Amino acid sequence: MGFVANAVGTPAEQSLRAFLQAHEAGRRFRLVLPEFSGPVVLSGNSVASNLSYRGNTFAERDARAASYVQSLLDRIVDAGNVTVEPARPEIQQQDVAFLFGSRSNCATQAALQNLHPSLFQFEFTDTWTIQCGGQRFSLPDPSTMDPASYAATDDYGVVARVQPLLGAPVFFIAGLGGRATEGCGYYFRENWQELAAKFGSADFAVVLRFPAPFDLARIECVASAVVADIATA
């Protein structure tokens, strides 16, 4: 890959650089989030009750997921080499990309077109589904559920890394619902060492279950797939 070994830092920092492929000097990292349109009226603030934000904005849970990944990158990457940006179908292949969200993120949808179908797949009908490791994990379309029903339903998400033939790796931090996207970001930050030890440099995907009621302390890994599994299937 043309990376130069970096002996600077603790063993954990060197391992993190290898996992994120951050050895190359000046490599950039893009945190790519779906945008949602305004207007958004400020709530809970009587002084600002007449104010609203009329531009596009990021969803709160997507932003939290990105903040978890940002805090991990801050350990080894200069802040000037990390950007938070709205999703576009085109991905800068020379930069490491983190794609947050599933159906709502056009960059995620574009990247899935080139993904080996045996690693993982999404299906979006009346039921939203993740397929991985020969298993299916579903919930009703969360965009049609009322908040109470959604809060009482288990959610699922994917954490994955894919290395294109040319270019930098792409990481998926993608839930079926917003809770799962947030939880996937948290899981990535807290468990990257386990992922690095288990999968090494291979492409991988893990499916996470978030039992209701949502609690970041209760995350279950329910399926996984790696490139080696695909090659021998």
N, C-alpha and C positions, 0 to 999 in steps of 0.2 A: 504493500500500500504506500510505500515511500515515507513511512513515518520514521522519525528519528527518536531513538530511545531517550527518555528523559529521566535522569537519575536524581533529579531534584525532588525533594519532598519525602514524606513518610512512605512506608510500604503500602499503606491504605490509599494514599493519594496516587501512587504509581499504578495501583490496581484499578482505581477509578478512571484514570486517564486511559488505560488499556480498554476498559469496558465501554467507555464513551468514545474511544478513538480520538482522544484529545492530545496525542503526542505532537502532531504537526503544528509548528509555530504559526500563530495567527489564525488557526482554524476557527470559523465562526459557528455559532449555535443559534438556531431559530426556534423560538417557541411560538407555534402557529395555532391560533385559536379562531373558532368561528365567530363572526360578527352577528349581532342582532340589532334591528332598527329601532329607533325611538319613535315618538317621544316617550321618555320615562319621567314620571312625576316623582319628585322627592317625597318620601313618606317619613312619618315619625318626627318631623321637625316643624313645629308651628311657625317658627320664624321664616323658614324657607318654603312654606306650603305653596307659594305661587310660582316657584321655580321648577323648571324641568330641563332635562338634557335631551336635545333634539338630534344629536348625531348618533352614529352607530356605536355600539358598546359591546363589551364581552360579558358573558354570563358569569355570575358570581362563582359558581362551582368550577367552571372552566378556569377562571382566574386563580382560584385556590390551588387547583391541580398544578397550574403553571408555576405558582409560587413555591410549591414543594420541590419541583424540579430545579427551579432557579436557585434555591438554597443549596442544592447539591452541587450545581455547577459552580457556585461561588467559591467552593473549596479549592478549585483547581484552574478556573478559567477567569481571565480578566473580564471585568464587567462590561467593558467596551466591545467585547466579542460576543455578547449575548443580546439578542433582540427579541422583543415580544411584538408580534405582528398579526394582522388579520389574515385569515386563510385566503389563498388564491390557488387555483388548480395546478399551477406550475410550481415545482419545488426546485430551489437552487441546489443542484446535485453536488456541488463542491462543499456545501455546508451541512452540518449535522442538523437534522430537523426532528422536532418533537411535535407530533400532531395530536391535538387534544379534541376529544369528541368523536362521535361516529357519524350518524346520519347528517348532523348539522354542519359538519366540517367538509367543505368541498375539496380541500387538499387530501383529507383522509380518503374520500371517495375516489379521487383520481389515483392515489397511490395503490388502492386496493385492486385497480384494474390490472396492475402488473405483478400482483402478489400470487405466489403459488397457492392454488386453492386448497391444498392439503395442510397448509400451515394454520390458517383460520379464515373464516368468512363471516360476513354479516348478511342477514336477510331482514328486510323491512316490509312487512305486510300489515295485516291487522295485529299480528304478533311480531315483536322484534326479537331476533334470534342471533346467537353466536354459535357457530360450528367450529369445533376444535377437538382433535384427538378422537374422532369418531363419535363425539357426543354433541348434543344440542342443549343450549341453555336459553330460555325464553322468558319474556314477560309481555303482557299486553302493551300495545303502543302507548308509551308514557305520555305522549302529547295529547292523548284523548282521555287520560285519567284525571279525576279530580285530585287535589293535593292529599286528601285523607286516604284515598285508595292507593295512591302511589306510595305514600309513606308506609303502608301496611304490606307492601309487596317486596319480595326479594329482588335485588338488582344484580346485574352482571356486567363485567367489563374485561377488557383485554390490555395486557402489557406485552408489547412485542418489540423486537428489533429485527430489521431486515437490512442486509447489506446488498445494494445493487451491484451489478457487474462493474459499473463505472460510477464513481462518486462516493459520497459519504453515507453512513448509515442513516436509516429512518427509524425513529421510535414511535410506536403507537401507544397513546395513553387514552383509551377510548372506552367509555361506558355506554351501555344501552340508554341509561338515564343519567341525569346530571350528577346524582349522588355517586354513581359508580365511576364516572370520570374523575371526580374529586378523590375518591378512594384509591383509584389506580395511581394517581400522582403521588399520594401519600405512601402507598405500598412501594412504588419505585424508589422513593427516597430512602425508606427504611430497610429495604431488602435487596438493594443492588448487589451487595456482596454475595448473598446467597444465589442470585441470578447469575452473577459472573462465575462463581465456582461451579454451578450446575451446567451452564451452557457454553462457557468459554467464548470463543469467537463465532460460534454458529448462529445462524438465524434461529429465533425462538419465538414462541408465543405462550403465555400463560393466561388462563381464564380465572378470574376472581369472582367469588360470590359474596355479596353484601347482604346478610340476613336482615330482615326488618325486625325491629326498628334500626335505622342506620346508625352505626357506631364504628369509628375507625379502629377501635380495639378488637373488633370482631370481623376479620377478613379471612375468607377461606379460599385456598387455591384448589380448584376442582378439576382442572384439566391442563395439559401442556402438550406442545409439539415442538420438534426441532427439525432442522434440515436433514440430519442423519436418518430420522424416522421416515421422512418423505422419500429419501433416496433408496431405502431398502423395502418400501411398501410394495 
